[in-house]
Amino acid sequence: MENKGLKVLVHASAFFMPFLVPFIMYLVVEDAEVKRLSIQAILFQLVMGVLITISVVLSFILIGIPFLIVFGLMTIIIPIIGIVKSLSGETYNYPIVGRWI
């Protein structure tokens, strides 16, 4: 049960401390699955930040606006999917960075 709660906390931290909570979980928790998920969460937030930044720059020539909308929605929806999967006891890998770890 503690493992499930820690996974939910890592996913939910995307809404209030997207880098600090996963980093602390990685340092403090001994469970390999929570450590893997923490690294994925940090990498996902970094990648999404880069993609949103590129989209903002491209939005000046109008091509970035659709990307900005899609990446913004992904930043909100993906952690919610992770929370739901963690609550149901399923293993969840973040898209884009899930295969890197």
Wavefront OBJ file of the C-alpha trace (Angstrom):
o trace
v 0.000 0.000 0.000
v 2.840 2.396 0.784
v 4.281 1.716 -2.668
v 0.973 2.669 -4.319
v 0.759 5.893 -2.317
v 4.308 6.884 -3.216
v 3.639 6.293 -6.903
v 0.507 8.432 -6.749
v 2.499 11.155 -4.972
v 5.161 11.145 -7.707
v 2.493 11.464 -10.415
v 0.490 14.102 -8.520
v 3.596 16.178 -7.857
v 3.432 17.276 -11.511
v 0.782 19.762 -10.401
v 2.604 21.328 -7.452
v 6.342 20.423 -7.395
v 7.204 18.613 -10.618
v 10.945 18.342 -9.975
v 11.420 18.495 -6.215
v 9.106 15.675 -5.107
v 10.353 13.067 -7.621
v 13.950 14.027 -6.810
v 13.363 13.611 -3.066
v 11.539 10.298 -3.663
v 14.473 9.083 -5.719
v 16.892 9.899 -2.911
v 14.798 8.676 0.022
v 12.827 5.643 -1.177
v 14.555 2.280 -1.588
v 11.931 0.711 -3.883
v 13.355 0.313 -7.407
v 9.958 0.829 -9.056
v 9.394 4.164 -7.291
v 12.950 5.239 -8.207
v 12.320 4.347 -11.870
v 9.044 6.250 -11.846
v 10.702 9.275 -10.209
v 13.342 9.459 -12.933
v 10.658 9.125 -15.610
v 8.607 11.909 -14.021
v 11.584 14.282 -13.925
v 12.573 13.490 -17.511
v 8.980 13.866 -18.700
v 8.705 17.313 -17.134
v 12.040 18.361 -18.660
v 11.090 17.109 -22.133
v 7.653 18.735 -21.968
v 9.251 22.004 -20.834
v 11.592 21.952 -23.827
v 8.764 21.073 -26.233
v 6.504 23.820 -24.853
v 9.352 26.344 -25.087
v 9.983 25.402 -28.732
v 6.233 25.652 -29.406
v 6.084 29.138 -27.872
v 8.926 30.265 -30.119
v 7.264 28.695 -33.177
v 3.905 30.240 -32.299
v 5.243 33.575 -33.511
v 4.995 32.130 -37.030
v 1.689 30.390 -36.133
v 2.970 26.831 -36.643
v 3.648 26.355 -32.924
v 0.126 27.069 -31.659
v -1.252 23.537 -32.296
v 1.878 22.034 -30.723
v 1.536 24.341 -27.724
v -2.048 23.178 -27.200
v -1.161 19.480 -27.552
v 1.916 19.608 -25.302
v 0.083 21.704 -22.716
v -2.741 19.169 -22.575
v -0.246 16.302 -22.363
v 1.418 17.950 -19.360
v -1.941 17.902 -17.568
v -3.469 14.622 -18.799
v -0.481 12.257 -18.600
v 0.031 12.631 -14.812
v -3.715 12.069 -14.267
v -3.525 8.824 -16.253
v -0.512 7.832 -14.135
v -2.445 8.524 -10.921
v -5.393 6.399 -12.059
v -3.126 3.528 -13.148
v -1.203 3.680 -9.858
v -4.411 3.606 -7.833
v -5.520 0.499 -9.742
v -2.160 -1.159 -9.080
v -0.950 -1.122 -12.682
v 2.578 -0.254 -13.765
v 2.701 2.930 -15.807
v 5.479 4.299 -17.983
v 5.465 7.907 -19.087
v 5.173 8.384 -22.847
v 8.255 9.657 -24.650
v 10.671 8.956 -21.758
v 9.286 5.632 -20.493
v 11.552 3.594 -22.743
v 14.668 5.571 -21.806
v 14.754 4.178 -18.267
l 1 2 3 4 5 6 7 8 9 10 11 12 13 14 15 16 17 18 19 20 21 22 23 24 25 26 27 28 29 30 31 32 33 34 35 36 37 38 39 40 41 42 43 44 45 46 47 48 49 50 51 52 53 54 55 56 57 58 59 60 61 62 63 64 65 66 67 68 69 70 71 72 73 74 75 76 77 78 79 80 81 82 83 84 85 86 87 88 89 90 91 92 93 94 95 96 97 98 99 100 101
